[in-house]
Amino acid sequence: MDKDQNNNAIVNATVVLENASNNIIRAEGKKLVVIDGLNDYIIVDKEDTLLIYPKGKEQDIKSIVSKLK
């Protein structure tokens, strides 16, 4: 994924970032996402679910998603 000058990867979102770095941000429908002071997180907005999860715990996401189904 392409990353900005603060190492944020952005997919399908328009973002306004302040003091944010090393995040992965994905949204549907070109949603505006505003983030301040968040570092090393995965942010995914998909259908009716918003996921905000530490990148360091990325391996746990599949387990969490399976609980939601």
All heavy atoms as TSV, in Angstrom:
chain	resi	resn	atom	element	x	y	z
A	1	MET	N	N	0.839	-1.192	0.000
A	1	MET	CA	C	0.000	0.000	0.000
A	1	MET	C	C	0.875	1.244	0.000
A	1	MET	O	O	1.917	1.268	0.645
A	1	MET	CB	C	-0.895	0.035	1.238
A	1	MET	CG	C	-2.054	-0.912	1.196
A	1	MET	SD	S	-3.174	-0.684	2.610
A	1	MET	CE	C	-2.637	-2.047	3.613
A	2	ASP	N	N	0.404	2.256	-0.703
A	2	ASP	CA	C	1.100	3.538	-0.662
A	2	ASP	C	C	0.904	4.176	0.705
A	2	ASP	O	O	-0.145	4.023	1.329
A	2	ASP	CB	C	0.548	4.473	-1.739
A	2	ASP	CG	C	0.911	4.012	-3.138
A	2	ASP	OD1	O	1.930	3.307	-3.287
A	2	ASP	OD2	O	0.182	4.361	-4.079
A	3	LYS	N	N	1.913	4.909	1.142
A	3	LYS	CA	C	1.843	5.545	2.460
A	3	LYS	C	C	2.182	7.025	2.340
A	3	LYS	O	O	2.937	7.428	1.462
A	3	LYS	CB	C	2.807	4.857	3.425
A	3	LYS	CG	C	2.417	3.407	3.663
A	3	LYS	CD	C	3.325	2.721	4.615
A	3	LYS	CE	C	2.839	1.281	4.801
A	3	LYS	NZ	N	3.718	0.513	5.625
A	4	ASP	N	N	1.618	7.813	3.250
A	4	ASP	CA	C	1.910	9.240	3.270
A	4	ASP	C	C	3.217	9.497	4.019
A	4	ASP	O	O	3.903	8.564	4.432
A	4	ASP	CB	C	0.744	10.048	3.854
A	4	ASP	CG	C	0.511	9.817	5.345
A	4	ASP	OD1	O	1.335	9.137	6.004
A	4	ASP	OD2	O	-0.487	10.332	5.860
A	5	GLN	N	N	3.555	10.763	4.207
A	5	GLN	CA	C	4.817	11.129	4.852
A	5	GLN	C	C	4.913	10.670	6.307
A	5	GLN	O	O	6.003	10.596	6.874
A	5	GLN	CB	C	5.066	12.647	4.759
A	5	GLN	CG	C	4.090	13.490	5.543
A	5	GLN	CD	C	2.809	13.822	4.801
A	5	GLN	OE1	O	2.477	13.233	3.785
A	5	GLN	NE2	N	2.062	14.787	5.319
A	6	ASN	N	N	3.789	10.335	6.932
A	6	ASN	CA	C	3.784	9.842	8.317
A	6	ASN	C	C	3.531	8.342	8.397
A	6	ASN	O	O	3.135	7.827	9.437
A	6	ASN	CB	C	2.758	10.607	9.153
A	6	ASN	CG	C	3.152	12.043	9.343
A	6	ASN	OD1	O	4.301	12.330	9.669
A	6	ASN	ND2	N	2.233	12.958	9.116
A	7	ASN	N	N	3.723	7.667	7.265
A	7	ASN	CA	C	3.601	6.208	7.192
A	7	ASN	C	C	2.169	5.715	7.392
A	7	ASN	O	O	1.953	4.592	7.837
A	7	ASN	CB	C	4.559	5.532	8.179
A	7	ASN	CG	C	4.996	4.167	7.707
A	7	ASN	OD1	O	5.103	3.943	6.508
A	7	ASN	ND2	N	5.257	3.266	8.635
A	8	ASN	N	N	1.170	6.533	7.067
A	8	ASN	CA	C	-0.231	6.121	7.100
A	8	ASN	C	C	-0.608	5.584	5.726
A	8	ASN	O	O	-0.343	6.234	4.716
A	8	ASN	CB	C	-1.143	7.307	7.435
A	8	ASN	CG	C	-0.913	7.826	8.827
A	8	ASN	OD1	O	-1.125	7.123	9.806
A	8	ASN	ND2	N	-0.461	9.066	8.932
A	9	ALA	N	N	-1.221	4.400	5.695
A	9	ALA	CA	C	-1.732	3.829	4.452
A	9	ALA	C	C	-3.226	4.111	4.398
A	9	ALA	O	O	-3.957	3.825	5.354
A	9	ALA	CB	C	-1.468	2.331	4.412
A	10	ILE	N	N	-3.698	4.691	3.293
A	10	ILE	CA	C	-5.090	5.128	3.187
A	10	ILE	C	C	-5.717	4.478	1.962
A	10	ILE	O	O	-5.183	4.574	0.860
A	10	ILE	CB	C	-5.162	6.658	3.090
A	10	ILE	CG1	C	-4.513	7.265	4.338
A	10	ILE	CG2	C	-6.597	7.126	2.918
A	10	ILE	CD1	C	-4.084	8.694	4.179
A	11	VAL	N	N	-6.880	3.805	2.150
A	11	VAL	CA	C	-7.576	3.120	1.076
A	11	VAL	C	C	-9.021	3.609	1.038
A	11	VAL	O	O	-9.736	3.508	2.044
A	11	VAL	CB	C	-7.544	1.588	1.281
A	11	VAL	CG1	C	-8.266	0.874	0.155
A	11	VAL	CG2	C	-6.109	1.095	1.413
A	12	ASN	N	N	-9.446	4.147	-0.099
A	12	ASN	CA	C	-10.842	4.562	-0.321
A	12	ASN	C	C	-11.364	5.568	0.686
A	12	ASN	O	O	-12.542	5.560	1.012
A	12	ASN	CB	C	-11.782	3.356	-0.332
A	12	ASN	CG	C	-11.547	2.455	-1.515
A	12	ASN	OD1	O	-11.043	2.875	-2.543
A	12	ASN	ND2	N	-11.895	1.203	-1.371
A	13	ALA	N	N	-10.527	6.403	1.225
A	13	ALA	CA	C	-10.984	7.386	2.210
A	13	ALA	C	C	-10.345	8.733	1.913
A	13	ALA	O	O	-9.242	8.802	1.390
A	13	ALA	CB	C	-10.626	6.948	3.619
A	14	THR	N	N	-11.054	9.761	2.261
A	14	THR	CA	C	-10.496	11.097	2.305
A	14	THR	C	C	-10.197	11.346	3.773
A	14	THR	O	O	-11.055	11.139	4.621
A	14	THR	CB	C	-11.511	12.132	1.780
A	14	THR	OG1	O	-11.875	11.761	0.443
A	14	THR	CG2	C	-10.929	13.524	1.787
A	15	VAL	N	N	-8.982	11.747	4.088
A	15	VAL	CA	C	-8.597	11.851	5.488
A	15	VAL	C	C	-8.081	13.232	5.854
A	15	VAL	O	O	-7.530	13.949	5.029
A	15	VAL	CB	C	-7.520	10.803	5.864
A	15	VAL	CG1	C	-8.043	9.396	5.705
A	15	VAL	CG2	C	-6.269	11.003	5.062
A	16	VAL	N	N	-8.302	13.568	7.110
A	16	VAL	CA	C	-7.679	14.718	7.757
A	16	VAL	C	C	-6.969	14.129	8.965
A	16	VAL	O	O	-7.609	13.563	9.858
A	16	VAL	CB	C	-8.718	15.775	8.186
A	16	VAL	CG1	C	-8.044	16.906	8.944
A	16	VAL	CG2	C	-9.492	16.299	6.981
A	17	LEU	N	N	-5.643	14.200	8.962
A	17	LEU	CA	C	-4.849	13.580	10.014
A	17	LEU	C	C	-4.038	14.631	10.754
A	17	LEU	O	O	-3.399	15.478	10.137
A	17	LEU	CB	C	-3.891	12.547	9.419
A	17	LEU	CG	C	-4.532	11.399	8.650
A	17	LEU	CD1	C	-3.472	10.576	7.943
A	17	LEU	CD2	C	-5.347	10.522	9.575
A	18	GLU	N	N	-4.056	14.557	12.065
A	18	GLU	CA	C	-3.241	15.400	12.936
A	18	GLU	C	C	-2.545	14.474	13.924
A	18	GLU	O	O	-3.206	13.651	14.563
A	18	GLU	CB	C	-4.109	16.406	13.706
A	18	GLU	CG	C	-4.796	17.440	12.848
A	18	GLU	CD	C	-3.822	18.455	12.280
A	18	GLU	OE1	O	-2.789	18.714	12.910
A	18	GLU	OE2	O	-4.111	18.978	11.191
A	19	ASN	N	N	-1.247	14.589	14.035
A	19	ASN	CA	C	-0.499	13.779	15.001
A	19	ASN	C	C	-0.839	12.300	14.891
A	19	ASN	O	O	-1.052	11.626	15.893
A	19	ASN	CB	C	-0.766	14.273	16.432
A	19	ASN	CG	C	-0.460	15.733	16.592
A	19	ASN	OD1	O	0.616	16.183	16.218
A	19	ASN	ND2	N	-1.401	16.487	17.115
A	20	ALA	N	N	-0.916	11.791	13.669
A	20	ALA	CA	C	-1.255	10.395	13.427
A	20	ALA	C	C	-0.176	9.775	12.547
A	20	ALA	O	O	0.234	10.368	11.559
A	20	ALA	CB	C	-2.612	10.289	12.748
A	21	SER	N	N	0.272	8.563	12.934
A	21	SER	CA	C	1.301	7.910	12.129
A	21	SER	C	C	1.169	6.397	12.219
A	21	SER	O	O	0.599	5.851	13.169
A	21	SER	CB	C	2.697	8.328	12.598
A	21	SER	OG	O	2.909	7.943	13.931
A	22	ASN	N	N	1.698	5.737	11.196
A	22	ASN	CA	C	1.760	4.268	11.128
A	22	ASN	C	C	0.392	3.602	11.205
A	22	ASN	O	O	0.258	2.501	11.732
A	22	ASN	CB	C	2.673	3.716	12.239
A	22	ASN	CG	C	4.074	4.246	12.131
A	22	ASN	OD1	O	4.646	4.263	11.042
A	22	ASN	ND2	N	4.619	4.720	13.231
A	23	ASN	N	N	-0.633	4.245	10.682
A	23	ASN	CA	C	-1.978	3.683	10.687
A	23	ASN	C	C	-2.340	3.133	9.316
A	23	ASN	O	O	-1.792	3.556	8.301
A	23	ASN	CB	C	-2.999	4.760	11.073
A	23	ASN	CG	C	-2.759	5.297	12.462
A	23	ASN	OD1	O	-2.823	4.557	13.432
A	23	ASN	ND2	N	-2.469	6.579	12.564
A	24	ILE	N	N	-3.278	2.188	9.307
A	24	ILE	CA	C	-3.904	1.719	8.079
A	24	ILE	C	C	-5.361	2.141	8.164
A	24	ILE	O	O	-6.064	1.783	9.120
A	24	ILE	CB	C	-3.805	0.189	7.932
A	24	ILE	CG1	C	-2.339	-0.239	7.893
A	24	ILE	CG2	C	-4.547	-0.271	6.684
A	24	ILE	CD1	C	-2.139	-1.744	7.941
A	25	ILE	N	N	-5.820	2.910	7.193
A	25	ILE	CA	C	-7.174	3.477	7.225
A	25	ILE	C	C	-7.890	3.059	5.948
A	25	ILE	O	O	-7.442	3.355	4.849
A	25	ILE	CB	C	-7.120	5.010	7.323
A	25	ILE	CG1	C	-6.294	5.410	8.548
A	25	ILE	CG2	C	-8.520	5.598	7.359
A	25	ILE	CD1	C	-5.684	6.774	8.456
A	26	ARG	N	N	-9.007	2.361	6.107
A	26	ARG	CA	C	-9.780	1.904	4.954
A	26	ARG	C	C	-11.247	2.229	5.204
A	26	ARG	O	O	-11.782	1.947	6.281
A	26	ARG	CB	C	-9.609	0.398	4.764
A	26	ARG	CG	C	-10.370	-0.123	3.582
A	26	ARG	CD	C	-10.231	-1.643	3.478
A	26	ARG	NE	N	-10.723	-2.065	2.196
A	26	ARG	CZ	C	-9.956	-2.421	1.173
A	26	ARG	NH1	N	-8.659	-2.422	1.303
A	26	ARG	NH2	N	-10.503	-2.787	0.040
A	27	ALA	N	N	-11.880	2.819	4.209
A	27	ALA	CA	C	-13.297	3.166	4.325
A	27	ALA	C	C	-13.996	2.845	3.012
A	27	ALA	O	O	-13.353	2.705	1.971
A	27	ALA	CB	C	-13.458	4.643	4.663
A	28	GLU	N	N	-15.300	2.744	3.065
A	28	GLU	CA	C	-16.095	2.516	1.868
A	28	GLU	C	C	-16.738	3.817	1.432
A	28	GLU	O	O	-17.035	4.687	2.253
A	28	GLU	CB	C	-17.183	1.479	2.144
A	28	GLU	CG	C	-16.636	0.094	2.358
A	28	GLU	CD	C	-17.733	-0.948	2.469
A	28	GLU	OE1	O	-18.883	-0.591	2.791
A	28	GLU	OE2	O	-17.424	-2.127	2.239
A	29	GLY	N	N	-16.952	3.956	0.158
A	29	GLY	CA	C	-17.699	5.087	-0.361
A	29	GLY	C	C	-17.005	6.432	-0.218
A	29	GLY	O	O	-17.667	7.448	-0.092
A	30	LYS	N	N	-15.689	6.447	-0.202
A	30	LYS	CA	C	-14.936	7.708	-0.117
A	30	LYS	C	C	-15.322	8.527	1.111
A	30	LYS	O	O	-15.437	9.738	1.083
A	30	LYS	CB	C	-15.124	8.543	-1.387
A	30	LYS	CG	C	-14.675	7.850	-2.637
A	30	LYS	CD	C	-13.183	7.723	-2.664
A	30	LYS	CE	C	-12.733	7.110	-3.974
A	30	LYS	NZ	N	-11.327	6.856	-4.042
A	31	LYS	N	N	-15.549	7.865	2.210
A	31	LYS	CA	C	-15.928	8.511	3.465
A	31	LYS	C	C	-14.816	9.422	3.976
A	31	LYS	O	O	-13.638	9.116	3.851
A	31	LYS	CB	C	-16.231	7.448	4.516
A	31	LYS	CG	C	-16.707	8.031	5.846
A	31	LYS	CD	C	-17.147	6.947	6.774
A	31	LYS	CE	C	-18.538	6.549	6.347
A	31	LYS	NZ	N	-19.185	5.642	7.284
A	32	LEU	N	N	-15.186	10.542	4.575
A	32	LEU	CA	C	-14.236	11.434	5.227
A	32	LEU	C	C	-13.919	10.866	6.602
A	32	LEU	O	O	-14.821	10.579	7.388
A	32	LEU	CB	C	-14.806	12.848	5.371
A	32	LEU	CG	C	-13.958	13.835	6.175
A	32	LEU	CD1	C	-12.609	14.060	5.514
A	32	LEU	CD2	C	-14.695	15.140	6.367
A	33	VAL	N	N	-12.629	10.686	6.885
A	33	VAL	CA	C	-12.170	10.149	8.162
A	33	VAL	C	C	-11.257	11.189	8.792
A	33	VAL	O	O	-10.292	11.623	8.169
A	33	VAL	CB	C	-11.418	8.812	7.967
A	33	VAL	CG1	C	-10.936	8.273	9.305
A	33	VAL	CG2	C	-12.296	7.800	7.251
A	34	VAL	N	N	-11.555	11.588	10.020
A	34	VAL	CA	C	-10.758	12.587	10.738
A	34	VAL	C	C	-10.131	11.898	11.946
A	34	VAL	O	O	-10.836	11.306	12.763
A	34	VAL	CB	C	-11.634	13.776	11.191
A	34	VAL	CG1	C	-10.792	14.802	11.924
A	34	VAL	CG2	C	-12.358	14.392	9.996
A	35	ILE	N	N	-8.805	11.978	12.057
A	35	ILE	CA	C	-8.086	11.293	13.129
A	35	ILE	C	C	-7.086	12.254	13.745
A	35	ILE	O	O	-6.353	12.930	13.029
A	35	ILE	CB	C	-7.354	10.050	12.595
A	35	ILE	CG1	C	-8.363	9.043	12.048
A	35	ILE	CG2	C	-6.487	9.423	13.677
A	35	ILE	CD1	C	-7.733	7.870	11.338
A	36	ASP	N	N	-7.044	12.273	15.070
A	36	ASP	CA	C	-6.053	13.078	15.789
A	36	ASP	C	C	-5.431	12.221	16.889
A	36	ASP	O	O	-6.139	11.622	17.700
A	36	ASP	CB	C	-6.715	14.314	16.400
A	36	ASP	CG	C	-5.713	15.236	17.085
A	36	ASP	OD1	O	-4.494	15.032	16.949
A	36	ASP	OD2	O	-6.158	16.169	17.773
A	37	GLY	N	N	-4.109	12.152	16.893
A	37	GLY	CA	C	-3.385	11.509	17.986
A	37	GLY	C	C	-3.460	10.006	18.016
A	37	GLY	O	O	-3.343	9.406	19.081
A	38	LEU	N	N	-3.623	9.371	16.878
A	38	LEU	CA	C	-3.710	7.914	16.847
A	38	LEU	C	C	-2.488	7.368	16.110
A	38	LEU	O	O	-2.168	7.816	15.008
A	38	LEU	CB	C	-4.986	7.489	16.131
A	38	LEU	CG	C	-5.526	6.096	16.384
A	38	LEU	CD1	C	-5.844	5.895	17.856
A	38	LEU	CD2	C	-6.750	5.838	15.552
A	39	ASN	N	N	-1.807	6.409	16.724
A	39	ASN	CA	C	-0.599	5.845	16.141
A	39	ASN	C	C	-0.640	4.331	16.203
A	39	ASN	O	O	-1.015	3.745	17.230
A	39	ASN	CB	C	0.642	6.349	16.892
A	39	ASN	CG	C	0.755	7.855	16.812
A	39	ASN	OD1	O	0.835	8.424	15.731
A	39	ASN	ND2	N	0.732	8.509	17.955
A	40	ASP	N	N	-0.253	3.705	15.104
A	40	ASP	CA	C	-0.142	2.243	15.015
A	40	ASP	C	C	-1.486	1.534	15.172
A	40	ASP	O	O	-1.603	0.560	15.922
A	40	ASP	CB	C	0.862	1.700	16.041
A	40	ASP	CG	C	2.278	2.184	15.777
A	40	ASP	OD1	O	2.678	2.214	14.595
A	40	ASP	OD2	O	2.967	2.540	16.735
A	41	TYR	N	N	-2.493	1.987	14.448
A	41	TYR	CA	C	-3.815	1.371	14.479
A	41	TYR	C	C	-4.278	0.980	13.095
A	41	TYR	O	O	-3.827	1.521	12.092
A	41	TYR	CB	C	-4.853	2.323	15.097
A	41	TYR	CG	C	-4.912	2.223	16.599
A	41	TYR	CD1	C	-3.967	2.841	17.388
A	41	TYR	CD2	C	-5.906	1.482	17.227
A	41	TYR	CE1	C	-4.001	2.739	18.768
A	41	TYR	CE2	C	-5.948	1.375	18.608
A	41	TYR	CZ	C	-4.996	2.003	19.366
A	41	TYR	OH	O	-5.034	1.881	20.719
A	42	ILE	N	N	-5.210	0.034	13.068
A	42	ILE	CA	C	-5.921	-0.348	11.858
A	42	ILE	C	C	-7.333	0.180	12.022
A	42	ILE	O	O	-7.998	-0.118	13.025
A	42	ILE	CB	C	-5.947	-1.878	11.684
A	42	ILE	CG1	C	-4.515	-2.411	11.558
A	42	ILE	CG2	C	-6.802	-2.276	10.486
A	42	ILE	CD1	C	-4.417	-3.919	11.663
A	43	ILE	N	N	-7.800	0.966	11.058
A	43	ILE	CA	C	-9.145	1.533	11.093
A	43	ILE	C	C	-9.846	1.089	9.817
A	43	ILE	O	O	-9.397	1.411	8.717
A	43	ILE	CB	C	-9.117	3.075	11.170
A	43	ILE	CG1	C	-8.373	3.539	12.425
A	43	ILE	CG2	C	-10.520	3.646	11.167
A	43	ILE	CD1	C	-7.006	4.036	12.182
A	44	VAL	N	N	-10.932	0.343	9.953
A	44	VAL	CA	C	-11.673	-0.143	8.794
A	44	VAL	C	C	-13.148	0.159	9.016
A	44	VAL	O	O	-13.736	-0.250	10.022
A	44	VAL	CB	C	-11.478	-1.665	8.580
A	44	VAL	CG1	C	-12.302	-2.144	7.397
A	44	VAL	CG2	C	-10.010	-2.005	8.378
A	45	ASP	N	N	-13.748	0.849	8.054
A	45	ASP	CA	C	-15.179	1.130	8.066
A	45	ASP	C	C	-15.785	0.371	6.897
A	45	ASP	O	O	-15.539	0.715	5.738
A	45	ASP	CB	C	-15.428	2.629	7.936
A	45	ASP	CG	C	-16.899	2.976	7.967
A	45	ASP	OD1	O	-17.685	2.190	8.512
A	45	ASP	OD2	O	-17.259	4.043	7.440
A	46	LYS	N	N	-16.522	-0.691	7.193
A	46	LYS	CA	C	-17.086	-1.541	6.146
A	46	LYS	C	C	-18.518	-1.890	6.500
A	46	LYS	O	O	-18.771	-2.428	7.579
A	46	LYS	CB	C	-16.253	-2.807	5.991
A	46	LYS	CG	C	-16.711	-3.694	4.878
A	46	LYS	CD	C	-15.787	-4.871	4.693
A	46	LYS	CE	C	-16.295	-5.723	3.547
A	46	LYS	NZ	N	-15.491	-6.914	3.375
A	47	GLU	N	N	-19.411	-1.578	5.598
A	47	GLU	CA	C	-20.835	-1.822	5.779
A	47	GLU	C	C	-21.295	-1.271	7.121
A	47	GLU	O	O	-21.203	-0.087	7.360
A	47	GLU	CB	C	-21.139	-3.308	5.588
A	47	GLU	CG	C	-20.827	-3.795	4.190
A	47	GLU	CD	C	-20.931	-5.292	4.038
A	47	GLU	OE1	O	-21.295	-6.000	5.008
A	47	GLU	OE2	O	-20.625	-5.780	2.933
A	48	ASP	N	N	-21.739	-2.124	8.037
A	48	ASP	CA	C	-22.259	-1.631	9.314
A	48	ASP	C	C	-21.282	-1.837	10.473
A	48	ASP	O	O	-21.673	-1.843	11.629
A	48	ASP	CB	C	-23.605	-2.282	9.632
A	48	ASP	CG	C	-23.513	-3.793	9.781
A	48	ASP	OD1	O	-22.464	-4.365	9.428
A	48	ASP	OD2	O	-24.492	-4.408	10.245
A	49	THR	N	N	-19.995	-2.008	10.149
A	49	THR	CA	C	-18.996	-2.255	11.185
A	49	THR	C	C	-17.847	-1.260	11.081
A	49	THR	O	O	-17.347	-0.992	9.988
A	49	THR	CB	C	-18.422	-3.685	11.054
A	49	THR	OG1	O	-19.493	-4.622	11.130
A	49	THR	CG2	C	-17.417	-3.971	12.146
A	50	LEU	N	N	-17.444	-0.722	12.212
A	50	LEU	CA	C	-16.261	0.131	12.307
A	50	LEU	C	C	-15.272	-0.581	13.216
A	50	LEU	O	O	-15.566	-0.853	14.376
A	50	LEU	CB	C	-16.610	1.506	12.883
A	50	LEU	CG	C	-15.431	2.437	13.155
A	50	LEU	CD1	C	-14.682	2.757	11.869
A	50	LEU	CD2	C	-15.909	3.702	13.830
A	51	LEU	N	N	-14.084	-0.891	12.676
A	51	LEU	CA	C	-13.039	-1.577	13.432
A	51	LEU	C	C	-11.907	-0.599	13.696
A	51	LEU	O	O	-11.394	0.029	12.773
A	51	LEU	CB	C	-12.506	-2.767	12.622
A	51	LEU	CG	C	-11.271	-3.454	13.200
A	51	LEU	CD1	C	-11.702	-4.452	14.270
A	51	LEU	CD2	C	-10.479	-4.148	12.118
A	52	ILE	N	N	-11.534	-0.459	14.950
A	52	ILE	CA	C	-10.369	0.334	15.357
A	52	ILE	C	C	-9.571	-0.572	16.270
A	52	ILE	O	O	-10.020	-0.893	17.375
A	52	ILE	CB	C	-10.793	1.637	16.066
A	52	ILE	CG1	C	-11.710	2.457	15.172
A	52	ILE	CG2	C	-9.551	2.442	16.474
A	52	ILE	CD1	C	-12.347	3.645	15.860
A	53	TYR	N	N	-8.398	-1.006	15.775
A	53	TYR	CA	C	-7.667	-2.061	16.475
A	53	TYR	C	C	-6.176	-1.780	16.433
A	53	TYR	O	O	-5.654	-1.361	15.399
A	53	TYR	CB	C	-7.956	-3.395	15.765
A	53	TYR	CG	C	-8.132	-4.554	16.696
A	53	TYR	CD1	C	-9.325	-4.740	17.379
A	53	TYR	CD2	C	-7.114	-5.469	16.889
A	53	TYR	CE1	C	-9.490	-5.812	18.239
A	53	TYR	CE2	C	-7.270	-6.542	17.736
A	53	TYR	CZ	C	-8.459	-6.710	18.411
A	53	TYR	OH	O	-8.618	-7.769	19.265
A	54	PRO	N	N	-5.452	-2.033	17.507
A	54	PRO	CA	C	-4.003	-1.802	17.504
A	54	PRO	C	C	-3.311	-2.722	16.497
A	54	PRO	O	O	-3.629	-3.913	16.416
A	54	PRO	CB	C	-3.570	-2.155	18.925
A	54	PRO	CG	C	-4.810	-2.230	19.739
A	54	PRO	CD	C	-5.931	-2.520	18.796
A	55	LYS	N	N	-2.382	-2.180	15.732
A	55	LYS	CA	C	-1.648	-2.989	14.774
A	55	LYS	C	C	-0.877	-4.107	15.459
A	55	LYS	O	O	-0.713	-5.182	14.898
A	55	LYS	CB	C	-0.700	-2.111	13.951
A	55	LYS	CG	C	-1.424	-1.315	12.893
A	55	LYS	CD	C	-0.514	-0.344	12.174
A	55	LYS	CE	C	0.498	-1.000	11.302
A	55	LYS	NZ	N	1.333	-0.018	10.566
A	56	GLY	N	N	-0.433	-3.907	16.659
A	56	GLY	CA	C	0.292	-4.921	17.399
A	56	GLY	C	C	-0.539	-6.148	17.739
A	56	GLY	O	O	-0.008	-7.190	18.109
A	57	LYS	N	N	-1.858	-6.025	17.638
A	57	LYS	CA	C	-2.761	-7.147	17.921
A	57	LYS	C	C	-3.469	-7.608	16.652
A	57	LYS	O	O	-4.506	-8.259	16.708
A	57	LYS	CB	C	-3.779	-6.726	18.974
A	57	LYS	CG	C	-3.140	-6.387	20.317
A	57	LYS	CD	C	-4.159	-5.853	21.288
A	57	LYS	CE	C	-4.834	-7.001	21.994
A	57	LYS	NZ	N	-5.810	-6.539	23.010
A	58	GLU	N	N	-2.876	-7.302	15.511
A	58	GLU	CA	C	-3.481	-7.615	14.210
A	58	GLU	C	C	-3.858	-9.096	14.085
A	58	GLU	O	O	-4.879	-9.436	13.483
A	58	GLU	CB	C	-2.515	-7.228	13.099
A	58	GLU	CG	C	-3.022	-7.447	11.710
A	58	GLU	CD	C	-2.046	-6.956	10.654
A	58	GLU	OE1	O	-0.901	-6.591	10.987
A	58	GLU	OE2	O	-2.440	-6.947	9.494
A	59	GLN	N	N	-3.075	-9.980	14.654
A	59	GLN	CA	C	-3.340	-11.412	14.562
A	59	GLN	C	C	-4.650	-11.796	15.237
A	59	GLN	O	O	-5.203	-12.861	14.966
A	59	GLN	CB	C	-2.172	-12.230	15.134
A	59	GLN	CG	C	-1.987	-12.113	16.631
A	59	GLN	CD	C	-1.240	-10.855	17.089
A	59	GLN	OE1	O	-0.807	-10.041	16.276
A	59	GLN	NE2	N	-1.102	-10.688	18.387
A	60	ASP	N	N	-5.193	-10.958	16.107
A	60	ASP	CA	C	-6.448	-11.246	16.803
A	60	ASP	C	C	-7.688	-10.852	16.012
A	60	ASP	O	O	-8.804	-11.209	16.388
A	60	ASP	CB	C	-6.487	-10.511	18.150
A	60	ASP	CG	C	-5.391	-10.963	19.102
A	60	ASP	OD1	O	-4.848	-12.069	18.912
A	60	ASP	OD2	O	-5.079	-10.198	20.031
A	61	ILE	N	N	-7.514	-10.124	14.931
A	61	ILE	CA	C	-8.673	-9.594	14.195
A	61	ILE	C	C	-9.544	-10.715	13.643
A	61	ILE	O	O	-10.769	-10.646	13.743
A	61	ILE	CB	C	-8.231	-8.618	13.089
A	61	ILE	CG1	C	-7.655	-7.356	13.736
A	61	ILE	CG2	C	-9.396	-8.269	12.164
A	61	ILE	CD1	C	-7.076	-6.358	12.758
A	62	LYS	N	N	-8.963	-11.749	13.073
A	62	LYS	CA	C	-9.775	-12.853	12.527
A	62	LYS	C	C	-10.640	-13.473	13.606
A	62	LYS	O	O	-11.797	-13.807	13.364
A	62	LYS	CB	C	-8.879	-13.911	11.890
A	62	LYS	CG	C	-8.352	-13.510	10.541
A	62	LYS	CD	C	-7.601	-14.638	9.898
A	62	LYS	CE	C	-7.076	-14.206	8.530
A	62	LYS	NZ	N	-6.361	-15.276	7.854
A	63	SER	N	N	-10.100	-13.623	14.803
A	63	SER	CA	C	-10.873	-14.192	15.910
A	63	SER	C	C	-12.049	-13.282	16.278
A	63	SER	O	O	-13.161	-13.765	16.489
A	63	SER	CB	C	-9.955	-14.385	17.116
A	63	SER	OG	O	-10.692	-14.735	18.249
A	64	ILE	N	N	-11.800	-11.991	16.326
A	64	ILE	CA	C	-12.869	-11.033	16.649
A	64	ILE	C	C	-13.948	-11.043	15.579
A	64	ILE	O	O	-15.132	-11.090	15.873
A	64	ILE	CB	C	-12.277	-9.605	16.805
A	64	ILE	CG1	C	-11.308	-9.542	17.980
A	64	ILE	CG2	C	-13.376	-8.559	16.931
A	64	ILE	CD1	C	-11.919	-9.790	19.333
A	65	VAL	N	N	-13.523	-11.033	14.315
A	65	VAL	CA	C	-14.486	-11.022	13.203
A	65	VAL	C	C	-15.327	-12.293	13.218
A	65	VAL	O	O	-16.535	-12.238	12.983
A	65	VAL	CB	C	-13.748	-10.850	11.857
A	65	VAL	CG1	C	-14.685	-11.084	10.672
A	65	VAL	CG2	C	-13.146	-9.451	11.766
A	66	SER	N	N	-14.728	-13.435	13.516
A	66	SER	CA	C	-15.515	-14.691	13.555
A	66	SER	C	C	-16.553	-14.648	14.669
A	66	SER	O	O	-17.629	-15.240	14.533
A	66	SER	CB	C	-14.589	-15.894	13.705
A	66	SER	OG	O	-13.994	-15.923	14.970
A	67	LYS	N	N	-16.275	-13.969	15.765
A	67	LYS	CA	C	-17.258	-13.833	16.851
A	67	LYS	C	C	-18.446	-12.963	16.434
A	67	LYS	O	O	-19.540	-13.126	16.963
A	67	LYS	CB	C	-16.599	-13.230	18.089
A	67	LYS	CG	C	-15.628	-14.132	18.770
A	67	LYS	CD	C	-14.985	-13.436	19.962
A	67	LYS	CE	C	-13.929	-14.308	20.610
A	67	LYS	NZ	N	-13.288	-13.645	21.750
A	68	LEU	N	N	-18.227	-12.044	15.499
A	68	LEU	CA	C	-19.285	-11.147	15.066
A	68	LEU	C	C	-20.257	-11.805	14.093
A	68	LEU	O	O	-21.369	-11.321	13.930
A	68	LEU	CB	C	-18.684	-9.905	14.404
A	68	LEU	CG	C	-17.771	-9.060	15.306
A	68	LEU	CD1	C	-17.139	-7.949	14.495
A	68	LEU	CD2	C	-18.541	-8.512	16.490
A	69	LYS	N	N	-19.846	-12.881	13.467
A	69	LYS	CA	C	-20.696	-13.528	12.446
A	69	LYS	C	C	-21.778	-14.370	13.035
A	69	LYS	O	O	-21.849	-14.895	13.999
A	69	LYS	CB	C	-19.836	-14.363	11.509
A	69	LYS	CG	C	-18.966	-13.487	10.642
A	69	LYS	CD	C	-18.172	-14.300	9.679
A	69	LYS	CE	C	-17.326	-13.383	8.810
A	69	LYS	NZ	N	-16.570	-14.069	7.814
